[in-house]
Amino acid sequence: MATHLSTEKKPAEGRKHQNMQNDTKASQGQWGRAWEVDWFSLASILFLLMFAPLIVYYFIIVCAQYQCSLTDPLLDLLTGNKHLSDIWNSTPTLTYRAAVIYSLWVTFQVVLYLFIPDFCHKFLPGYVGGVQEGAVTPAGVVNKYEINGLQAWIITHVLWFANGFCFHFFSPTIIFDNWIPLLWCANILGYAVSTFAMIKGYFFPTNAKDCKFTGNFFYDYMMGIEFNPRIGRWFDFKLFFNGRPGIVAWTLINLSFAAKQQELYGQVTNSMILVNVLQGIYVLDFFWNEAWYLKTIDICHDHFGWYLGWGDCVWLPYLYTLQGLYLVYHPVQLCTAHAVGVLMLGLLGYYIFRMTNHQKDLFRRTSGNCRIWGKKPQYIECSYTSVDGTKYHSKLMTSGFWGWARHFNYTGDLMGSLAYCLACGFEHLLPYFYIVYMTILLTHRCLRDEHRCSSKYGKDWKRYTAAVPYRLLPGIF
Ligand code: NDP
């Protein structure tokens, strides 16, 4: 399958097209993340830098020490029953064993990423792997990527099952058994890579024209300076840290939690199987579509800072897997109707998520020469200008799910996220953190993306929002 650039460069005569003209000054170089920091953004960033690590710590510790009750530790502290130091002193520390496991894990993923070129695309029909191109950066660069995430995921999981069923080098509960010591390792890597990325942005950027400096240290540290930091030709920070080690680990972590349930209770509950299956589909989908992922906001628009570096190392593996962790402490066996309801909601959400993303991908790849729901798609022609002054043309589709709402893919994602939470029953709030977080993340992402698109496309974006007035839920928002 051909690569699918999200924007197309047209000949010079096309550039003069009057009705596609935007105000060049307004849009030139303004897309990508912000150049200037308002007070609200700064306050949010400071809040996240200070509290996001504490939030992760809190969730993990309430599971380990309070049977997943979110309120009990607060009550203990407020009533003076316990002091912060009591909780901290009972927290497992960094261990040599965890450091070895984590180092081997990350090294193994680096080896799979850097040294084993993709072979999956040679025998899997429809899979796009191997060397692929990313989207045009604001400086007008098109990066090449080695897409081999599916292969890395398959090799890792084959080895995991080979160990579990044949070799028995380590217990499949290894991740659960070292969960908190591994948290410290993940934090060390997350902070190290974010700090390194910042220093690199100042002193030896991969592409100086794609760097952004706001002059605000905290904003730059959080949101990143470099757009696509790389070491050498192929080690791309964003692709590596976004996908591996965190997302490859996601399914392994869930398997380790299932193994722990088996060890503790002699069975794996249907809720644990549902969480493993639904999140497994999501992860596998991510790697199957890794080439498509090059065209998503993470790779196309976000710079690489703490938000991605620490977020991918710590936030994602620790908080996206809370349902499985919860089910180790509370093994919920759902009645058939509940389990089937969760499965249906999860699959419907996944279908909407995938089809919406697929429709945009197909539309952009064929430049609108395709069929969406059996008809030729409708769209709005638009244009934008990169930093070097080159004018590009693009199209915004108004057919299919993209005619229902401007981000119906997020709506499908949210339905799937709700299904993971509902699989855990209604006894505790903790597993519902994920749907609350995803709602905030995707709503914020939606607003952020729209702000960026508005700067990029100017009045063409206004025409698009008039044609598709709702963001996530038709008729509501
Ligand atoms: P989208 O895939 O929705 O991409 C948004 C971009 O698509 C816009 O910036 C614009 O880019 C282009 N676009 C917008 N409207 C149209 C249109 N009508 N027709 C054609 N192109 C359009 O967003 P994301 O990259 O955020 O998300 C990708 C997926 O990843 C989503 O399904 C989301 O749910 C999921 N996701 C999951 C997360 C998780 O943590 N689980 C986190 C983030 C995302 P351009 O500049 O090219 O015009």
Residues whose N, C-alpha, C, O or C-beta is under 5 A from the ligand:
A	BS01	NDP	S6 T296 I297 D298 F353 K360 K395 L396 M397 W402 R406 N409 Y410 D413 D449
